[in-house]
Amino acid sequence: MNNESEKFRKHAHQFVDWMADYMKDVEQYPVKAQVSPKDIYNQIENKIPDEGESIEEIFKDFKDIIVPGITHWQSPNFFAYFQANASPPSILAEMLTASLGIQGMKWDTSPASTELEERVMEWLRDAITIPSDWTGVIQDTASTATLASIITAREQKSNYQINKNGFPGYTNFRVYCSEETHSSIEKGVKISGIGKENLVKILTDDKLALDSNLLLETINQDIADGHIPLCVIAAIGTTGTMAMDPLLEIAQITKQHNIWLHVDAAYAGSALLLPEYQELIKGIEDADSFVFNPHKWLFTNFDCSAYFVKDKNALVNTFAILPEYLRTNTDGLVNNHCDWGIPLGRRFRSLKLWFVLRNYGLKGLQEKIRNHIKMAEWLEREIVSSSDFELVVPRSMNLVCFNYKPSTIENLTTDKQNSLNEKLLNRLNNTGNIYLTHTKVKNYFTLRMSIGQTNVNQTHVVNAWKLIQEVANEIIQRRVLDEEN
Ligand SMILES: *Cc1c(COP(=O)(O)O)cnc(C)c1O
């Protein structure tokens, strides 16, 4: 065993050296993996090795085979999707978590895991101004949290009869969200047995936020038609354009009709640490559940999704299960988080969050997020003053949605403009210097630039903007040449 632990020590030191170098050099790698389908697969043996191999051999293959197939989410030039950030305190904590290797399903299986989770969830709840009588629990993802919310709404509404007897008598539920909300909602509605056809997507206003008047009309019509409005899901920060649904207005409607209200703030929720954004969740006290992902914009490694509920009994009554082999002496005295969601097993996820919250402190986190938003404001000004680019929707927080519309080309049809922008996006990503993704807004192929990586600074944003303009210019010059020939 001594020998084993000395070997481990040696390898761990080597790995830590690699990790520190990676953090320092991450900008040297192409941000988006420059490989083709099956490139990696074909380099990997087609069966388990009969004899064990050394860590040195495996580590070498990690560097030679795996790293080239990695898209570097921790590069400050990663502007795609929404970030899934890591940070030094989070990574260090993950090392400890892996070493402890605990399974925190019940209080007894590691009391510190449960109780630290209770504390850090209270910290976050209070910091982002969720009401103090709500309770938080970590879920793996926002998708899971939203599913848990829909199922809890279903059970509360059916007096826990669907868990018991299935759906007879409860076939007319309706769930509502805007047409801009995340695909996880549709998935949750399917999995929970409500049925995709019973998810009603409400049209949005010119800011791509849910139109609450339409919501109310639809709900009233549904009630008149014999449906039971079960749940509304409001987005604070949609994935496409970071649109903000009018929570206060929606909460009045759900309160009046006794409908479950879930708030999906998966990405933007981190910005609620800033007092200047807290008005976005005005009305939250009339909602039932809320989720945001510290694993996105709060510098905590995936997975770590913070789920808050007003009525913890509704959650636990929905998911609790107690077979004999899980009975412990402390049942009823403590929280057993395996009863607070779908999986039984639970990783020790609060540890990394605790390290992050303590190491940055509230002020450090606020400063980072504020700084990201400032950089997005800078980019927004550049785009507004450029004659060849335009904002598709106003910037929201740290997300800028724009497209290329060269002033030198007359009579640019939507189709042509879209193919120009798609070409621009592909070329940018093929440079390996930056990584952006797109969305469709009002039929326009739209570039999204999310400025929120842990280590992004103004230089990265300035260089990215320069590159975008250069590559766009190249495309136009080639196009003109092509047309001349
Ligand atoms: C990212 C995102 C999700 C999904 O988050 P996961 O944790 O990956 O499930 C849901 N809703 C919104 C608004 C998001 O931005």
The ligand as an ORCA input file, in Angstrom:
! r2SCAN-3c Opt
* xyz 0 1
  C     -28.069     26.069    -20.160
  C     -29.514     26.268    -19.935
  C     -30.319     25.196    -19.524
  C     -29.812     23.786    -19.413
  O     -28.842     23.663    -18.436
  P     -28.268     22.229    -18.041
  O     -27.708     22.449    -16.681
  O     -27.247     21.903    -19.060
  O     -29.394     21.275    -18.055
  C     -31.648     25.459    -19.255
  N     -32.151     26.695    -19.373
  C     -31.409     27.737    -19.766
  C     -32.029     29.100    -19.869
  C     -30.053     27.558    -20.065
  O     -29.314     28.602    -20.453
*
